[in-house]
Amino acid sequence: MQVTNFTYVVQSVDEDSKTMVLVYSTDGAPDFTVSALFPRVDLGETMEEIAWKFAPWYEWREIDAQYEAPEVGHSGTVQIAPQE
């Protein structure tokens, strides 16, 4: 799913831990609830930057993904290349 815009609402804040709960909404997807840090005023962060940074991009992208369930008992071997 490609997201072109979204809205967010601050659902709650915790002053002690400097965190907040954000609820994100966009067309064609369920709402996502995310915990995020307060904007750092000393770093010039804005609420919009924090909302962008903590947005559930991966979850939105995966809405239209198609998966194939593996068969029970499937196994394999993975060769790990040595680190130089």
Number of C-alpha atoms within 10 A of each C-alpha: 14 11 12 7 8 12 13 18 12 15 12 12 16 11 9 6 9 12 15 18 18 21 19 20 18 15 11 11 14 12 15 15 17 16 15 18 15 19 18 12 9 6 7 8 12 13 12 10 12 15 23 13 11 14 22 17 13 9 13 19 12 12 13 11 8 6 7 5 5 8 7 6 6 6 7 6 5 5 6 6 6 5 4 3
